[in-house]
Amino acid sequence: MLLTNFVIFTAFVTGVVAAPFEFPLPDGFPRPSPAQLVEIEQGAGGTLASSFLPTSLKSAAVTTLQLLANNELFEVAFFSELVTNISTKVAGYDEVATAPLDRAYLIKALSTITNQEELHALGANGILAGAGQAPIAPCKYDFPVNNFKEAILLAQTFTDIALGTVPAVQALFAADGGDEIRNIPLLGSILAQEGEQVGFFRYVQQKTPSAAPFLTGGTASFAFTALQMFIVPDSCPKPLSSIDIPTFGALNIISKPMARNTTLWYAVNGPIDCEHQSVVYISGQNLPLAVPISCPARPHQAMTRFKAEFPFEAGFANGLTIAAVVNGTVPLLSPDAVAEATVYGPGLIEVD
């Protein structure tokens, strides 16, 4: 499993050994009893939404809700393991690792986030079930982190992906004309809640709580590709291949990006055509920016390495930037257009 799509992990992903995370949780999730659900809601600070449940869904809405449910289950698994690691003072998560934060506050905050993500997952599956669709059951998960600092940076990154994906889902619900259009405000409330979370993750790292005035957009295919890096292969009751969202080859970022113009080295498990492909960056709400791939690409230990400019000073936003290798060298006008042309990606770059 190639985890180095996330540039933040390239320095330390090797050597991480842990048993895969498996459900259920002690609170009964993903199938809590009515009494257990009340406890989850109390921990989350609010109840499951009682707003409109569609009785039918367009096929595209089914697909995107399957993605959202899968992502929420992953997040529940991640935060559950993180709370356990901090609470039991696993090496890398003890008082030294979490200092100067108040540990009682930290455990409470992350436990609340866990409960909130449980309700997000139950809500997405509830919409699917209400429309006669099978709910998504959890997989087994691996997380490429072994200390608190790495875990919080990962939480920031996958939450940034969610913040870019949910608006695309809202746009799809608005465009497809199905009953799911009435759930757009619900998605908006989840989007705002995830924004509160990422502000907390950034604050813990002593970053400004808000990264940029306009956050980086995304697509379902980029989110689905990134999600699968944390899922143990063949561990999902519903095969991921049955979800009709395209995925791409891994784009591994070898060098460390900086908040300035620089050159980055990449590696992929496949060929690169440096004359007819390019690297495209999606950052903030700017138009995607394509840069040439420097020739020649170099074989290296069964991988192909190549370099391209990272023109941060061309107007990139702080926080998340998405990189992709695409067919063609002409400008692309939206994240969707980038995804349609992508061969390798997403490369997820976090700079501040």
Secondary structure as GFF3:
##gff-version 3
##sequence-region A 1 352
A	DSSP	three_ten_helix	7	9	.	.	.	ID=ss1
A	DSSP	alpha_helix	34	44	.	.	.	ID=ss2
A	DSSP	alpha_helix	59	87	.	.	.	ID=ss3
A	DSSP	alpha_helix	95	98	.	.	.	ID=ss4
A	DSSP	alpha_helix	103	130	.	.	.	ID=ss5
A	DSSP	alpha_helix	148	176	.	.	.	ID=ss6
A	DSSP	three_ten_helix	179	183	.	.	.	ID=ss7
A	DSSP	alpha_helix	184	204	.	.	.	ID=ss8
A	DSSP	alpha_helix	220	227	.	.	.	ID=ss9
A	DSSP	three_ten_helix	228	230	.	.	.	ID=ss10
A	DSSP	three_ten_helix	240	242	.	.	.	ID=ss11
A	DSSP	beta_strand	252	253	.	.	.	ID=ss12
A	DSSP	beta_strand	262	268	.	.	.	ID=ss13
A	DSSP	beta_strand	277	283	.	.	.	ID=ss14
A	DSSP	beta_strand	289	300	.	.	.	ID=ss15
A	DSSP	beta_strand	303	310	.	.	.	ID=ss16
A	DSSP	three_ten_helix	312	314	.	.	.	ID=ss17
A	DSSP	beta_strand	319	327	.	.	.	ID=ss18
A	DSSP	alpha_helix	335	341	.	.	.	ID=ss19
A	DSSP	beta_strand	342	351	.	.	.	ID=ss20
###
